[in-house]
Amino acid sequence: MKKPLHPVTDHAVIRYLERVKGVDIEALRREIGRVADAGIEAGATGVISGGFVYRIETGVVITVLHHNRAERGKPRRRRRGA
């Protein structure tokens, strides 16, 4: 698929999913929150569930990543002895 000439904001993508595709964004928000609740209560900076890491900063889920995939732009740590 050809890249568009103009950028599209995250806000526009969310509204597209919500209004055009019919995705219930608030239900997704509640689902993510329920997964992270226990970790947030314990003061964790991340929760691993279902193969994903829910990253937490100051009591707020800021992103969801695949558990065994390095973030873009950040090198993976090598295990000792590897």
PyMOL commands that set and color helices and strands:
alter all, ss='L'
color gray80, all
select helices_A, chain A and resi 10-19+25-41
alter helices_A, ss='H'
color red, helices_A
select strands_A, chain A and resi 46-49+52-57+60-66
alter strands_A, ss='S'
color yellow, strands_A
deselect
rebuild
show_as cartoon
